[in-house]
Amino acid sequence: MENEESGKIVIRNAVEKDIPLILNFIKELAEYEKLSHHVKVTEELLKESLFGQRRFVEVLIAEYDDEPAGQALFFHNFSSFVGRPGIYLEDLYVRPHLRKNGIGKALLQSLVNLAKERNCGRVEWAVLDWNKPSINFYKSIGASPLNEWIIFRLTEDKF
């Protein structure tokens, strides 16, 4: 995929040697979201979840002019109403100095293409309410906020 202004965008599936890069992207995203204090993931945990016996998550890596630029970390969910699987995008991250080059859009388009190939009924994600640049970006590609839904979370310490 060529960007007319400058560089070449390549989207590829992550491989095991990408684990340190994936962890670094997770930490960079957490810092941007002011949530670094919540990051507990390690390379070992990522290796098990991405490439272990039970693979729970997948990652698409974006490169821009051969430079690691960002990632889409996702997993499958299921909609009982639609009766088909979906894809839940856990993290979409593009390094700040490479934003506005079409990388985020390319990652999302690759994820949508994957959803079509896998006969998924939807692609969903959450965004922090203060993250206006991301909200505006998502709206610009046709995504709709689901304001009537409230996300609940039960953490391990409450199990």
N, C-alpha and C positions, 0 to 999 in steps of 0.2 A: 504494500500500500504506500503510495507516494503522496507526500504532502507538498502542494505546489510551492509554498513559501520556502521550504528548505529540505528537511530530512526525510529519510525513509523509515516507516514504522513497520516493525515485524512483531506479530503476535504469535506466540508459541506456547505449547504445553510445558509446564515446569517439569524438570527432571531432578533426580535426587541430588545432584551436585548444586542445584539452586537453593538448597535449604538455607545456607547462610544469607543469601540475598533476600529470600522470602522473609526471614526473621528480621532482617534490617528494614525492609519495607514496612513490616508490621510495627516496628518500633518508631519509624518515621511518621507513620499515620497516627499512632497513639500520641506522639508529641504534638502533631498538628491539632489533634482533637483535645488536647490538654488532659489526656488520660494515661500518660506514661506510668503512673503509679499502679495501674491495673494490669500491666503486662506481666504475665507469669510464664508465658510460653518459652520453651527452650528448643534448641535444634533437635534434641532427642524426641520431644513430644511431636514436633512437626514431622519428623521422619516417620514416626509410627502412624500418625493420622493421614499423611499424604501417600506413603509408600509401604505401609505395613500390611499385615495379613488382612485387616479390615480397613479399607480406605474410606475415610469419612469426608474428605474434602479434596478439592482440586484447585489448581492455580494456573491461570494464564499469565504469562510474563510478556510485557511489552518492552521492546527495544527501539530506541530512536537513534538512527545513525550508529548502530552497533553499541550504544550505551544503554545499560539497564535503566528503564524509564518508569516502570510501574507494574502493577499487578491487579488482577481480579481474583479474589479468593472466594470460592463458592462451594455449595453442596446442594444435593437434591432434597426437596421436601415433597409433600403430597397434598393435593387439595381434594377433600372428600366431595366438595360441591362440583368441581370440574371432573373428578374421576380420573385424573392424570397427575403424573409427577410435575413438579415445577423446579425451578432453580432459584435458590436463595443466595443473593450476592452479599456475602459477609463484609468484604472489604473491596473497595475500588480505590486505588491509590496511584497517583502520578506525582513524581517528584516536582516540587514547586518551580524549579528553574526550567522545566520542560512542559509546563502547562500551557494551554492555548495553542498547542501544535496538533490537536486532533487525536491525541493518544488515548484519552479517556473515552472518547466516542468510538475509537477503534476497538478498545477492550470491550465496551458494551455491545458493539455490533457483533464481535466474535462470540460473546456469550449468548446473544439472541440467536445467532446462527446455530450454535450448539443446542440451544433449547429446541429449535425447529427440528434438527437432526434427531433429537431424542424424543420427539413427540411430546414435549412439555406444554402445559397449558398456560404457564405464566413465568415471568421473571420478577422477583420482588427483592426489595432491600429497604433498609431504614437509613435515615439521615438525621443528624443532630439538628434541632430546630434553629440553632444560631448560625448554621453553616449556609448562609445565603448564596455564596458562589456555587456550591454543589446543588442546592435546591433549584436555582435558576438554570443551571446546566441540565438537570434532569427534566425540568419542565420544557426546556428548549428542544429536547429530543422526543417529546410526546408522552413522557411519563406523568402519571397523575398521583398526587398525594392521597392517601386514605385517611383523612382526618377523623373519620368516625371510629377508627380502631385505636385502642390504647395497648401498647406493648407491655406485657407483664413479664417478670423474670423471677425465677426461683433459683437462688445460688446454692452452691454446694454446702455452704455453712448452714443452710436452712433445711437440707435434706433430712 
